Amino acid sequence: MNDHNMRQFYIGGLLIAIAVALLLSPFASKSPDGLERVAQDKGFLERGKGKPVVGAPIPDYAIPGVKREWLSTALAGISGVLFTFGVVYGLGNLLKKRKRNKLP
């Protein structure tokens, strides 16, 4: 696959992930996730309450100041997709440069 096709592949994948985040994240379950559910069932959920050591960038998948819950959740999902894509793309480029520099 040449560079142009790879770029189109990355952009296509990114657009699909953004569409999923935008359209499906508002329908995410309001129920606790697996770890929280186990802590609740076993009776030690309250031990985890308190001031966090590191704050979440988007707590409870909600963008502060956005009044509509579905939009706030969708924007949080898109933010997560873009952040993850940026980190992985950046690491991929670093590894690619590193590999290129090691070739004889």
C-alpha positions in Angstrom: 0.0 0.0 0.0 1.5 3.4 -1.0 1.5 6.5 1.3 -1.5 8.0 -0.4 -3.6 4.9 0.1 -2.4 4.6 3.7 -3.4 8.2 4.4 -6.9 7.6 2.9 -7.2 4.4 5.0 -6.3 6.4 8.2 -8.6 9.2 7.4 -11.4 6.8 6.6 -10.9 4.9 9.8 -10.8 8.2 11.8 -14.1 9.4 10.2 -15.8 6.1 11.0 -14.6 6.2 14.6 -15.8 9.8 14.9 -19.2 8.9 13.4 -19.6 6.0 15.9 -18.6 8.3 18.8 -21.1 11.0 17.6 -24.0 8.7 16.8 -23.7 5.8 19.3 -22.1 7.3 22.5 -25.3 9.0 23.5 -26.9 5.6 23.7 -24.3 4.2 26.1 -25.6 2.5 29.2 -26.1 4.5 32.3 -25.4 1.4 34.3 -22.1 1.1 36.2 -19.2 -0.5 34.3 -17.9 -4.0 35.2 -15.4 -2.9 37.9 -17.8 -0.4 39.5 -20.6 -3.1 39.5 -18.3 -5.6 41.3 -17.3 -3.0 43.9 -21.0 -2.2 44.4 -22.0 -5.9 44.7 -19.1 -6.7 47.1 -19.8 -3.7 49.2 -16.6 -1.7 48.9 -17.7 0.9 46.4 -17.6 3.6 49.0 -13.9 3.0 49.8 -13.1 4.4 46.4 -14.8 7.7 47.0 -12.8 10.7 47.9 -10.4 13.1 46.2 -8.8 11.5 43.2 -5.0 11.4 42.8 -5.3 12.5 39.2 -8.4 14.1 37.9 -10.2 12.8 34.8 -9.9 15.0 31.7 -13.6 14.5 31.0 -15.3 13.2 34.1 -18.4 11.1 33.6 -18.0 11.5 29.8 -19.6 15.0 30.0 -18.2 18.2 28.6 -18.6 20.9 31.3 -20.9 23.7 30.2 -22.7 21.8 27.5 -26.3 21.7 28.6 -27.7 18.9 26.3 -26.5 15.6 27.8 -26.5 13.7 24.4 -24.3 16.4 22.8 -22.0 16.5 25.8 -21.6 12.7 25.7 -21.0 12.8 21.9 -18.4 15.5 22.2 -16.6 13.6 24.9 -16.6 10.5 22.7 -15.2 12.5 19.8 -12.5 14.0 22.0 -11.5 10.6 23.2 -11.3 9.3 19.6 -9.2 12.3 18.5 -6.9 12.1 21.5 -6.3 8.4 21.0 -5.8 8.8 17.3 -3.3 11.6 17.9 -1.3 9.5 20.4 -1.2 6.4 18.2 -0.4 8.3 15.0 2.4 10.2 16.8 3.9 7.0 18.3 3.7 5.4 14.9 5.6 8.2 13.3 8.3 8.1 16.0 8.7 4.3 15.5 8.8 4.7 11.7 11.6 7.4 12.0 13.5 5.2 14.5 13.3 2.2 12.2 14.4 4.3 9.2 17.4 5.6 11.2 18.6 2.1 12.1 18.6 0.8 8.5 22.1 0.5 7.1 
